[in-house]
């Protein structure tokens, strides 16, 4: 009898533990604690010696964050998160440069604000207009200028929109950041020594196959392993912080890298190539006016047309009965699909009357664009 009772107690104990683990797993899946969410960057990047990195043409990938962002990323043949554009005819063209808020990897392409802008302009101004998205995440104004320069030849835009976000200035102060792929991980590095160290970390993480298998499938496993050195189980984006190193900053902007110099270069390009230049501040999650304030503080280049979308954003939110934070992901600072729609509509309303949709005649070198706001 003693042996039977012992066996029964063991069975009941194991059953109780199993039920407790099952209940715990269910509770975690219902509650979805932020610390247990996976952060996955799409494997769509390639190294570029000049601007650091760019998207691979025709690449596909998946971005996922914080149990709320879940999007299949598709890069077009030009190498941007955008539709394919037929440039064989002389239709009006609007080219947009910017960072992650413009690239819009967090939402499907039809939901990006540049596509909203295109749809509205086609409905209200010009049925054949193309809005071409040249956004690249993780970049600053210097890279946006470089991307525009390399695409001007075949795009021949009527209008260029620089979508400026407040941290584009901070990006200018970073030493060059490069990205490359290794076994499905995105390595973001600044020094020649860092990639090898990062690849070793990735290889070590992937070598722990059993632990990685459990981590990706059970929330309880994530809860237990997050106390250990399993950071590369939770994310596939490797930065110098994973090496215990800080980001490297430039001692100064350097020749031609100050905000004033870069925006002056944009203005000079608009004169040389005959396009209308508009700068549109992008809403920041903490403050609708933050990007515009930063732009005014750091960029004072003459003849810069800065478009204020804030009044139209407020009007759209009031019309929809929404709060400002509804434009953003709950646990991420980027615009969600609704935010892209509001920003796209606000941009349409505020720039529509400033767009020169027909190819303008070549300007004289001393004929400047419109003045600032």
C-alpha positions as YAML, in Angstrom:
chain: A
units: angstrom
residues:
- id: 1
  name: UNK
  ca: [0.00, 0.00, 0.00]
- id: 2
  name: UNK
  ca: [2.83, 2.39, 0.82]
- id: 3
  name: UNK
  ca: [4.36, 2.04, -2.64]
- id: 4
  name: UNK
  ca: [0.98, 2.55, -4.33]
- id: 5
  name: UNK
  ca: [0.28, 5.64, -2.29]
- id: 6
  name: UNK
  ca: [3.70, 7.04, -3.13]
- id: 7
  name: UNK
  ca: [3.17, 6.41, -6.82]
- id: 8
  name: UNK
  ca: [-0.26, 8.04, -6.64]
- id: 9
  name: UNK
  ca: [1.20, 11.09, -4.91]
- id: 10
  name: UNK
  ca: [3.89, 11.37, -7.55]
- id: 11
  name: UNK
  ca: [1.31, 11.11, -10.34]
- id: 12
  name: UNK
  ca: [-0.90, 13.72, -8.68]
- id: 13
  name: UNK
  ca: [2.10, 15.97, -8.13]
- id: 14
  name: UNK
  ca: [3.18, 15.71, -11.76]
- id: 15
  name: UNK
  ca: [-0.38, 16.26, -12.92]
- id: 16
  name: UNK
  ca: [-0.67, 19.34, -10.71]
- id: 17
  name: UNK
  ca: [2.60, 20.70, -12.05]
- id: 18
  name: UNK
  ca: [1.44, 20.02, -15.61]
- id: 19
  name: UNK
  ca: [-1.88, 21.78, -15.01]
- id: 20
  name: UNK
  ca: [-0.10, 24.72, -13.37]
- id: 21
  name: UNK
  ca: [2.30, 25.03, -16.30]
- id: 22
  name: UNK
  ca: [-0.57, 24.80, -18.77]
- id: 23
  name: UNK
  ca: [-2.54, 27.47, -16.91]
- id: 24
  name: UNK
  ca: [0.57, 29.66, -16.70]
- id: 25
  name: UNK
  ca: [1.18, 29.29, -20.43]
- id: 26
  name: UNK
  ca: [-2.44, 30.18, -21.20]
- id: 27
  name: UNK
  ca: [-2.32, 33.21, -18.89]
- id: 28
  name: UNK
  ca: [0.88, 34.49, -20.51]
- id: 29
  name: UNK
  ca: [-0.58, 34.05, -23.99]
- id: 30
  name: UNK
  ca: [-3.68, 35.99, -22.98]
- id: 31
  name: UNK
  ca: [-1.83, 38.79, -21.17]
- id: 32
  name: UNK
  ca: [1.08, 38.97, -23.64]
- id: 33
  name: UNK
  ca: [3.62, 40.74, -21.38]
- id: 34
  name: UNK
  ca: [5.71, 43.14, -23.43]
- id: 35
  name: UNK
  ca: [8.95, 41.55, -22.19]
- id: 36
  name: UNK
  ca: [7.99, 38.25, -23.88]
- id: 37
  name: UNK
  ca: [7.36, 39.68, -27.33]
- id: 38
  name: UNK
  ca: [9.68, 38.92, -30.22]
- id: 39
  name: UNK
  ca: [11.31, 41.77, -32.17]
- id: 40
  name: UNK
  ca: [12.03, 40.70, -35.71]
- id: 41
  name: UNK
  ca: [13.62, 42.92, -38.35]
- id: 42
  name: UNK
  ca: [13.05, 41.91, -41.99]
- id: 43
  name: UNK
  ca: [16.08, 40.37, -43.69]
- id: 44
  name: UNK
  ca: [15.98, 42.79, -46.62]
- id: 45
  name: UNK
  ca: [19.24, 44.73, -46.22]
- id: 46
  name: UNK
  ca: [22.52, 44.80, -48.06]
- id: 47
  name: UNK
  ca: [25.78, 46.58, -47.25]
- id: 48
  name: UNK
  ca: [26.50, 49.82, -49.09]
- id: 49
  name: UNK
  ca: [29.95, 51.42, -48.75]
- id: 50
  name: UNK
  ca: [28.64, 54.96, -49.29]
- id: 51
  name: UNK
  ca: [25.37, 55.26, -47.37]
- id: 52
  name: UNK
  ca: [25.87, 52.27, -45.05]
- id: 53
  name: UNK
  ca: [23.08, 50.00, -46.26]
- id: 54
  name: UNK
  ca: [20.05, 49.83, -48.51]
- id: 55
  name: UNK
  ca: [17.21, 47.43, -49.25]
- id: 56
  name: UNK
  ca: [17.81, 44.52, -51.61]
- id: 57
  name: UNK
  ca: [15.74, 44.95, -54.78]
- id: 58
  name: UNK
  ca: [12.82, 42.46, -54.93]
- id: 59
  name: UNK
  ca: [13.53, 41.22, -51.39]
- id: 60
  name: UNK
  ca: [10.81, 40.07, -49.02]
- id: 61
  name: UNK
  ca: [10.86, 39.79, -45.25]
- id: 62
  name: UNK
  ca: [8.79, 39.95, -42.09]
- id: 63
  name: UNK
  ca: [8.70, 42.59, -39.38]
- id: 64
  name: UNK
  ca: [7.19, 41.83, -36.00]
- id: 65
  name: UNK
  ca: [7.27, 43.72, -32.70]
- id: 66
  name: UNK
  ca: [5.59, 43.74, -29.31]
- id: 67
  name: UNK
  ca: [2.68, 41.44, -30.25]
- id: 68
  name: UNK
  ca: [1.17, 44.22, -32.39]
- id: 69
  name: UNK
  ca: [3.29, 44.78, -35.51]
- id: 70
  name: UNK
  ca: [3.05, 41.87, -37.94]
- id: 71
  name: UNK
  ca: [3.73, 42.75, -41.56]
- id: 72
  name: UNK
  ca: [5.12, 41.08, -44.65]
- id: 73
  name: UNK
  ca: [7.61, 43.50, -46.21]
- id: 74
  name: UNK
  ca: [7.96, 43.60, -49.99]
- id: 75
  name: UNK
  ca: [10.73, 45.60, -51.70]
- id: 76
  name: UNK
  ca: [10.25, 46.65, -55.32]
- id: 77
  name: UNK
  ca: [12.71, 46.34, -58.19]
- id: 78
  name: UNK
  ca: [14.13, 49.81, -57.47]
- id: 79
  name: UNK
  ca: [14.96, 48.75, -53.92]
- id: 80
  name: UNK
  ca: [12.28, 50.48, -51.85]
- id: 81
  name: UNK
  ca: [9.13, 49.59, -49.89]
- id: 82
  name: UNK
  ca: [6.81, 50.77, -52.62]
- id: 83
  name: UNK
  ca: [4.77, 49.65, -55.60]
- id: 84
  name: UNK
  ca: [6.27, 49.31, -59.05]
- id: 85
  name: UNK
  ca: [6.00, 52.54, -61.05]
- id: 86
  name: UNK
  ca: [5.74, 52.68, -64.82]
- id: 87
  name: UNK
  ca: [8.08, 55.51, -65.80]
- id: 88
  name: UNK
  ca: [7.79, 54.97, -69.55]
- id: 89
  name: UNK
  ca: [5.46, 57.95, -69.99]
- id: 90
  name: UNK
  ca: [5.78, 61.57, -68.94]
- id: 91
  name: UNK
  ca: [3.25, 61.52, -66.11]
- id: 92
  name: UNK
  ca: [3.68, 63.93, -63.17]
- id: 93
  name: UNK
  ca: [5.90, 62.54, -60.42]
- id: 94
  name: UNK
  ca: [6.30, 63.29, -56.74]
- id: 95
  name: UNK
  ca: [9.40, 61.79, -55.11]
- id: 96
  name: UNK
  ca: [9.51, 61.37, -51.31]
- id: 97
  name: UNK
  ca: [12.66, 60.81, -49.23]
- id: 98
  name: UNK
  ca: [12.75, 60.11, -45.52]
- id: 99
  name: UNK
  ca: [13.44, 57.56, -42.80]
- id: 100
  name: UNK
  ca: [11.40, 54.70, -41.30]
- id: 101
  name: UNK
  ca: [8.26, 56.86, -41.07]
- id: 102
  name: UNK
  ca: [8.39, 57.19, -44.85]
- id: 103
  name: UNK
  ca: [9.61, 53.68, -45.68]
- id: 104
  name: UNK
  ca: [6.62, 52.40, -43.69]
- id: 105
  name: UNK
  ca: [7.85, 48.83, -43.17]
- id: 106
  name: UNK
  ca: [5.43, 48.46, -40.25]
- id: 107
  name: UNK
  ca: [2.34, 48.48, -42.49]
- id: 108
  name: UNK
  ca: [1.42, 47.00, -45.89]
- id: 109
  name: UNK
  ca: [2.43, 49.14, -48.87]
- id: 110
  name: UNK
  ca: [-1.16, 50.25, -49.70]
- id: 111
  name: UNK
  ca: [-1.46, 51.66, -46.15]
- id: 112
  name: UNK
  ca: [1.69, 53.82, -46.25]
- id: 113
  name: UNK
  ca: [1.15, 57.56, -46.22]
- id: 114
  name: UNK
  ca: [2.84, 57.98, -49.59]
- id: 115
  name: UNK
  ca: [0.27, 55.64, -51.15]
- id: 116
  name: UNK
  ca: [-2.52, 57.55, -49.41]
- id: 117
  name: UNK
  ca: [-1.05, 60.74, -50.88]
- id: 118
  name: UNK
  ca: [-0.93, 59.19, -54.34]
- id: 119
  name: UNK
  ca: [-4.54, 57.94, -54.14]
- id: 120
  name: UNK
  ca: [-5.86, 61.31, -53.01]
- id: 121
  name: UNK
  ca: [-3.90, 63.28, -55.62]
- id: 122
  name: UNK
  ca: [-5.14, 60.95, -58.34]
- id: 123
  name: UNK
  ca: [-8.71, 61.47, -57.15]
- id: 124
  name: UNK
  ca: [-8.50, 65.23, -56.79]
- id: 125
  name: UNK
  ca: [-5.70, 66.63, -58.95]
- id: 126
  name: UNK
  ca: [-4.13, 64.39, -61.59]
- id: 127
  name: UNK
  ca: [-5.25, 60.80, -62.39]
- id: 128
  name: UNK
  ca: [-1.85, 59.77, -63.76]
- id: 129
  name: UNK
  ca: [0.38, 61.13, -60.96]
- id: 130
  name: UNK
  ca: [2.91, 58.82, -59.30]
- id: 131
  name: UNK
  ca: [4.16, 59.30, -55.73]
- id: 132
  name: UNK
  ca: [7.46, 57.44, -55.52]
- id: 133
  name: UNK
  ca: [8.63, 56.38, -52.07]
- id: 134
  name: UNK
  ca: [12.42, 56.40, -51.56]
- id: 135
  name: UNK
  ca: [12.30, 56.07, -47.76]
- id: 136
  name: UNK
  ca: [14.99, 54.10, -45.91]
- id: 137
  name: UNK
  ca: [14.71, 53.31, -42.21]
- id: 138
  name: UNK
  ca: [17.47, 54.16, -39.75]
- id: 139
  name: UNK
  ca: [18.85, 57.02, -41.83]
- id: 140
  name: UNK
  ca: [19.26, 60.79, -41.57]
- id: 141
  name: UNK
  ca: [19.05, 63.79, -43.86]
- id: 142
  name: UNK
  ca: [22.49, 63.16, -45.39]
- id: 143
  name: UNK
  ca: [21.43, 59.74, -46.67]
- id: 144
  name: UNK
  ca: [18.10, 61.13, -47.90]
- id: 145
  name: UNK
  ca: [20.02, 63.69, -49.96]
- id: 146
  name: UNK
  ca: [22.32, 61.00, -51.36]
- id: 147
  name: UNK
  ca: [19.37, 58.76, -52.31]
- id: 148
  name: UNK
  ca: [17.65, 61.64, -54.06]
- id: 149
  name: UNK
  ca: [20.80, 62.53, -56.02]
- id: 150
  name: UNK
  ca: [21.29, 58.99, -57.31]
- id: 151
  name: UNK
  ca: [17.64, 58.71, -58.44]
- id: 152
  name: UNK
  ca: [17.11, 62.14, -60.00]
- id: 153
  name: UNK
  ca: [18.41, 61.13, -63.41]
- id: 154
  name: UNK
  ca: [15.67, 58.67, -64.34]
- id: 155
  name: UNK
  ca: [12.86, 59.85, -62.03]
- id: 156
  name: UNK
  ca: [12.86, 63.51, -63.16]
- id: 157
  name: UNK
  ca: [10.40, 64.58, -60.44]
- id: 158
  name: UNK
  ca: [8.06, 67.55, -60.63]
- id: 159
  name: UNK
  ca: [8.02, 67.72, -56.84]
- id: 160
  name: UNK
  ca: [10.32, 66.38, -54.11]
- id: 161
  name: UNK
  ca: [9.05, 66.01, -50.57]
- id: 162
  name: UNK
  ca: [11.59, 65.68, -47.76]
- id: 163
  name: UNK
  ca: [9.73, 63.98, -44.91]
- id: 164
  name: UNK
  ca: [11.67, 65.22, -41.88]
- id: 165
  name: UNK
  ca: [11.47, 63.45, -38.52]
- id: 166
  name: UNK
  ca: [12.97, 64.97, -35.39]
- id: 167
  name: UNK
  ca: [15.74, 62.38, -34.90]
- id: 168
  name: UNK
  ca: [17.05, 62.89, -38.45]
- id: 169
  name: UNK
  ca: [19.33, 65.49, -36.86]
- id: 170
  name: UNK
  ca: [20.61, 63.01, -34.26]
- id: 171
  name: UNK
  ca: [21.34, 60.51, -37.05]
- id: 172
  name: UNK
  ca: [23.75, 63.04, -38.57]
- id: 173
  name: UNK
  ca: [25.85, 62.90, -35.40]
- id: 174
  name: UNK
  ca: [26.37, 59.14, -35.56]
- id: 175
  name: UNK
  ca: [29.44, 57.70, -37.20]
- id: 176
  name: UNK
  ca: [28.49, 55.74, -40.31]
- id: 177
  name: UNK
  ca: [26.21, 52.80, -39.54]
- id: 178
  name: UNK
  ca: [26.35, 49.75, -41.80]
- id: 179
  name: UNK
  ca: [23.99, 46.79, -42.03]
- id: 180
  name: UNK
  ca: [24.43, 43.32, -43.43]
- id: 181
  name: UNK
  ca: [22.78, 39.93, -43.02]
- id: 182
  name: UNK
  ca: [24.08, 36.79, -41.32]
- id: 183
  name: UNK
  ca: [21.94, 33.65, -41.02]
- id: 184
  name: UNK
  ca: [18.70, 35.63, -40.88]
- id: 185
  name: UNK
  ca: [20.05, 38.23, -38.45]
- id: 186
  name: UNK
  ca: [20.53, 41.91, -39.27]
- id: 187
  name: UNK
  ca: [23.93, 43.18, -38.11]
- id: 188
  name: UNK
  ca: [24.14, 46.95, -37.53]
- id: 189
  name: UNK
  ca: [27.74, 47.98, -36.94]
- id: 190
  name: UNK
  ca: [30.09, 50.95, -37.11]
- id: 191
  name: UNK
  ca: [33.65, 49.58, -36.93]
- id: 192
  name: UNK
  ca: [35.45, 46.96, -39.07]
- id: 193
  name: UNK
  ca: [35.93, 44.75, -36.00]
- id: 194
  name: UNK
  ca: [32.28, 44.55, -34.97]
- id: 195
  name: UNK
  ca: [30.82, 42.32, -37.74]
- id: 196
  name: UNK
  ca: [33.01, 39.33, -36.83]
- id: 197
  name: UNK
  ca: [32.07, 39.65, -33.17]
- id: 198
  name: UNK
  ca: [28.39, 39.91, -34.07]
- id: 199
  name: UNK
  ca: [28.54, 36.87, -36.33]
- id: 200
  name: UNK
  ca: [30.09, 34.91, -33.47]
- id: 201
  name: UNK
  ca: [27.22, 35.93, -31.16]
- id: 202
  name: UNK
  ca: [24.68, 34.86, -33.75]
- id: 203
  name: UNK
  ca: [26.41, 31.51, -34.33]
- id: 204
  name: UNK
  ca: [26.49, 30.90, -30.60]
- id: 205
  name: UNK
  ca: [22.77, 31.66, -30.24]
- id: 206
  name: UNK
  ca: [21.78, 29.48, -33.19]
- id: 207
  name: UNK
  ca: [23.99, 26.70, -31.85]
- id: 208
  name: UNK
  ca: [21.70, 26.39, -28.82]
- id: 209
  name: UNK
  ca: [19.06, 24.67, -30.92]
- id: 210
  name: UNK
  ca: [17.01, 23.05, -28.18]
- id: 211
  name: UNK
  ca: [16.79, 26.21, -26.11]
- id: 212
  name: UNK
  ca: [15.93, 28.28, -29.17]
- id: 213
  name: UNK
  ca: [13.20, 25.79, -30.18]
- id: 214
  name: UNK
  ca: [11.53, 26.03, -26.76]
- id: 215
  name: UNK
  ca: [11.96, 29.79, -26.61]
- id: 216
  name: UNK
  ca: [10.16, 30.37, -29.88]
- id: 217
  name: UNK
  ca: [7.24, 28.11, -29.00]
- id: 218
  name: UNK
  ca: [6.53, 28.51, -25.27]
- id: 219
  name: UNK
  ca: [5.97, 31.75, -23.40]
- id: 220
  name: UNK
  ca: [6.97, 30.06, -20.15]
- id: 221
  name: UNK
  ca: [10.32, 29.23, -21.74]
- id: 222
  name: UNK
  ca: [10.76, 32.87, -22.71]
- id: 223
  name: UNK
  ca: [9.94, 33.95, -19.18]
- id: 224
  name: UNK
  ca: [12.56, 31.61, -17.75]
- id: 225
  name: UNK
  ca: [15.26, 32.26, -20.36]
- id: 226
  name: UNK
  ca: [14.94, 36.04, -20.37]
- id: 227
  name: UNK
  ca: [16.76, 36.03, -17.06]
- id: 228
  name: UNK
  ca: [19.78, 34.57, -18.83]
- id: 229
  name: UNK
  ca: [21.86, 35.60, -21.82]
- id: 230
  name: UNK
  ca: [19.21, 34.94, -24.46]
- id: 231
  name: UNK
  ca: [18.82, 38.37, -25.99]
- id: 232
  name: UNK
  ca: [19.46, 37.04, -29.50]
- id: 233
  name: UNK
  ca: [16.60, 34.60, -29.02]
- id: 234
  name: UNK
  ca: [14.21, 37.55, -28.69]
- id: 235
  name: UNK
  ca: [15.54, 39.70, -31.53]
- id: 236
  name: UNK
  ca: [17.36, 39.22, -34.81]
- id: 237
  name: UNK
  ca: [18.68, 42.80, -34.84]
- id: 238
  name: UNK
  ca: [22.25, 42.93, -33.51]
- id: 239
  name: UNK
  ca: [23.76, 46.27, -32.48]
- id: 240
  name: UNK
  ca: [26.98, 47.33, -30.72]
- id: 241
  name: UNK
  ca: [25.03, 47.19, -27.45]
- id: 242
  name: UNK
  ca: [25.01, 43.40, -27.74]
- id: 243
  name: UNK
  ca: [28.80, 43.59, -27.70]
- id: 244
  name: UNK
  ca: [28.78, 45.84, -24.66]
- id: 245
  name: UNK
  ca: [29.84, 48.79, -26.81]
- id: 246
  name: UNK
  ca: [28.27, 52.21, -27.25]
- id: 247
  name: UNK
  ca: [27.33, 53.88, -30.49]
- id: 248
  name: UNK
  ca: [30.14, 56.00, -31.91]
- id: 249
  name: UNK
  ca: [29.45, 59.71, -32.42]
- id: 250
  name: UNK
  ca: [31.16, 62.21, -34.67]
- id: 251
  name: UNK
  ca: [33.04, 65.03, -32.91]
- id: 252
  name: UNK
  ca: [31.30, 67.48, -35.28]
- id: 253
  name: UNK
  ca: [29.04, 67.43, -38.32]
- id: 254
  name: UNK
  ca: [31.97, 67.77, -40.70]
- id: 255
  name: UNK
  ca: [32.12, 69.51, -44.06]
- id: 256
  name: UNK
  ca: [28.75, 69.65, -45.75]
- id: 257
  name: UNK
  ca: [26.99, 67.57, -43.09]
- id: 258
  name: UNK
  ca: [25.36, 70.25, -40.98]
- id: 259
  name: UNK
  ca: [21.55, 70.49, -41.32]
- id: 260
  name: UNK
  ca: [21.90, 73.92, -42.92]
- id: 261
  name: UNK
  ca: [24.38, 72.67, -45.49]
- id: 262
  name: UNK
  ca: [22.28, 69.62, -46.35]
- id: 263
  name: UNK
  ca: [19.05, 71.56, -46.82]
- id: 264
  name: UNK
  ca: [20.92, 74.15, -48.87]
- id: 265
  name: UNK
  ca: [22.04, 71.25, -51.08]
- id: 266
  name: UNK
  ca: [18.39, 70.19, -51.45]
- id: 267
  name: UNK
  ca: [17.49, 73.75, -52.48]
- id: 268
  name: UNK
  ca: [20.38, 73.87, -54.97]
- id: 269
  name: UNK
  ca: [19.22, 70.58, -56.50]
- id: 270
  name: UNK
  ca: [15.72, 71.96, -56.91]
- id: 271
  name: UNK
  ca: [17.12, 74.90, -58.85]
- id: 272
  name: UNK
  ca: [19.37, 72.76, -61.01]
- id: 273
  name: UNK
  ca: [16.73, 70.14, -61.88]
- id: 274
  name: UNK
  ca: [13.65, 72.34, -61.89]
- id: 275
  name: UNK
  ca: [11.53, 70.56, -59.29]
- id: 276
  name: UNK
  ca: [9.45, 72.02, -56.49]
- id: 277
  name: UNK
  ca: [10.97, 71.27, -53.05]
- id: 278
  name: UNK
  ca: [8.72, 70.82, -50.01]
- id: 279
  name: UNK
  ca: [9.75, 69.81, -46.50]
- id: 280
  name: UNK
  ca: [7.03, 68.08, -44.47]
- id: 281
  name: UNK
  ca: [7.66, 67.56, -40.71]
- id: 282
  name: UNK
  ca: [6.53, 64.08, -39.60]
- id: 283
  name: UNK
  ca: [4.44, 63.81, -36.40]
- id: 284
  name: UNK
  ca: [6.30, 62.39, -33.38]
- id: 285
  name: UNK
  ca: [4.43, 60.25, -30.87]
- id: 286
  name: UNK
  ca: [5.24, 62.53, -27.95]
- id: 287
  name: UNK
  ca: [4.51, 65.81, -29.72]
- id: 288
  name: UNK
  ca: [2.78, 66.66, -33.00]
- id: 289
  name: UNK
  ca: [4.97, 69.74, -33.43]
- id: 290
  name: UNK
  ca: [8.31, 68.18, -32.38]
- id: 291
  name: UNK
  ca: [9.73, 67.64, -35.87]
- id: 292
  name: UNK
  ca: [8.76, 71.13, -37.01]
- id: 293
  name: UNK
  ca: [10.35, 72.68, -33.91]
- id: 294
  name: UNK
  ca: [13.56, 70.70, -34.45]
- id: 295
  name: UNK
  ca: [13.67, 71.69, -38.11]
- id: 296
  name: UNK
  ca: [13.30, 75.38, -37.28]
- id: 297
  name: UNK
  ca: [16.03, 75.13, -34.64]
- id: 298
  name: UNK
  ca: [18.64, 73.34, -36.73]
- id: 299
  name: UNK
  ca: [17.91, 74.10, -40.39]
- id: 300
  name: UNK
  ca: [17.76, 77.74, -41.43]
- id: 301
  name: UNK
  ca: [18.59, 77.40, -45.11]
- id: 302
  name: UNK
  ca: [16.99, 80.14, -47.17]
- id: 303
  name: UNK
  ca: [14.22, 79.47, -49.69]
- id: 304
  name: UNK
  ca: [13.12, 76.33, -47.81]
- id: 305
  name: UNK
  ca: [9.39, 75.66, -48.05]
- id: 306
  name: UNK
  ca: [8.28, 73.95, -44.83]
- id: 307
  name: UNK
  ca: [4.70, 72.70, -44.87]
- id: 308
  name: UNK
  ca: [2.78, 72.60, -41.59]
- id: 309
  name: UNK
  ca: [0.49, 69.56, -41.49]
- id: 310
  name: UNK
  ca: [-0.42, 69.92, -37.79]
- id: 311
  name: UNK
  ca: [-3.73, 71.81, -38.33]
- id: 312
  name: UNK
  ca: [-5.02, 69.19, -40.78]
- id: 313
  name: UNK
  ca: [-3.92, 66.34, -38.50]
- id: 314
  name: UNK
  ca: [-5.88, 67.88, -35.65]
- id: 315
  name: UNK
  ca: [-8.89, 68.40, -37.91]
- id: 316
  name: UNK
  ca: [-8.83, 64.76, -39.08]
- id: 317
  name: UNK
  ca: [-8.59, 63.46, -35.52]
- id: 318
  name: UNK
  ca: [-11.47, 65.66, -34.41]
- id: 319
  name: UNK
  ca: [-13.60, 64.52, -37.36]
- id: 320
  name: UNK
  ca: [-12.88, 60.84, -36.57]
- id: 321
  name: UNK
  ca: [-13.35, 61.30, -32.81]
- id: 322
  name: UNK
  ca: [-9.83, 59.96, -32.23]
- id: 323
  name: UNK
  ca: [-7.03, 60.93, -29.87]
- id: 324
  name: UNK
  ca: [-3.55, 61.80, -31.09]
- id: 325
  name: UNK
  ca: [-2.02, 58.61, -29.66]
- id: 326
  name: UNK
  ca: [-4.40, 56.55, -31.84]
- id: 327
  name: UNK
  ca: [-2.11, 57.35, -34.77]
- id: 328
  name: UNK
  ca: [0.73, 55.29, -33.29]
- id: 329
  name: UNK
  ca: [1.40, 51.73, -32.26]
- id: 330
  name: UNK
  ca: [0.81, 51.20, -28.56]
- id: 331
  name: UNK
  ca: [4.35, 49.96, -27.80]
- id: 332
  name: UNK
  ca: [6.23, 51.49, -30.74]
- id: 333
  name: UNK
  ca: [6.81, 55.10, -31.77]
- id: 334
  name: UNK
  ca: [5.95, 54.63, -35.45]
- id: 335
  name: UNK
  ca: [2.70, 55.44, -37.21]
- id: 336
  name: UNK
  ca: [0.19, 52.61, -37.47]
- id: 337
  name: UNK
  ca: [-2.08, 52.19, -40.50]
- id: 338
  name: UNK
  ca: [-4.53, 54.80, -39.18]
- id: 339
  name: UNK
  ca: [-1.66, 57.21, -38.49]
- id: 340
  name: UNK
  ca: [-0.34, 56.76, -42.03]
- id: 341
  name: UNK
  ca: [-3.81, 57.53, -43.37]
- id: 342
  name: UNK
  ca: [-4.20, 60.69, -41.27]
- id: 343
  name: UNK
  ca: [-0.71, 61.93, -42.13]
- id: 344
  name: UNK
  ca: [-1.21, 61.12, -45.82]
- id: 345
  name: UNK
  ca: [-4.52, 62.98, -45.95]
- id: 346
  name: UNK
  ca: [-3.07, 65.94, -44.02]
- id: 347
  name: UNK
  ca: [-0.10, 66.07, -46.40]
- id: 348
  name: UNK
  ca: [-2.43, 65.98, -49.39]
- id: 349
  name: UNK
  ca: [-4.52, 68.85, -48.05]
- id: 350
  name: UNK
  ca: [-1.56, 71.04, -47.18]
- id: 351
  name: UNK
  ca: [0.67, 70.48, -50.23]
- id: 352
  name: UNK
  ca: [-1.93, 70.02, -52.96]
- id: 353
  name: UNK
  ca: [-2.12, 73.70, -53.86]
- id: 354
  name: UNK
  ca: [1.68, 73.94, -53.90]
- id: 355
  name: UNK
  ca: [2.31, 71.08, -56.30]
- id: 356
  name: UNK
  ca: [3.54, 71.92, -59.77]
- id: 357
  name: UNK
  ca: [2.14, 68.85, -61.47]
- id: 358
  name: UNK
  ca: [3.26, 69.71, -64.98]
- id: 359
  name: UNK
  ca: [6.94, 69.61, -65.80]
- id: 360
  name: UNK
  ca: [8.14, 73.20, -65.31]
- id: 361
  name: UNK
  ca: [10.39, 74.98, -67.76]
- id: 362
  name: UNK
  ca: [14.06, 75.10, -66.79]
- id: 363
  name: UNK
  ca: [14.63, 77.81, -64.24]
- id: 364
  name: UNK
  ca: [17.35, 80.36, -64.40]
- id: 365
  name: UNK
  ca: [20.00, 79.79, -61.80]
- id: 366
  name: UNK
  ca: [18.95, 82.91, -59.90]
- id: 367
  name: UNK
  ca: [15.24, 82.06, -59.82]
- id: 368
  name: UNK
  ca: [14.68, 80.55, -56.36]
- id: 369
  name: UNK
  ca: [11.86, 78.28, -55.17]
- id: 370
  name: UNK
  ca: [9.11, 79.68, -52.98]
- id: 371
  name: UNK
  ca: [10.06, 81.01, -49.56]
- id: 372
  name: UNK
  ca: [9.62, 79.21, -46.27]
- id: 373
  name: UNK
  ca: [6.44, 79.18, -44.25]
...
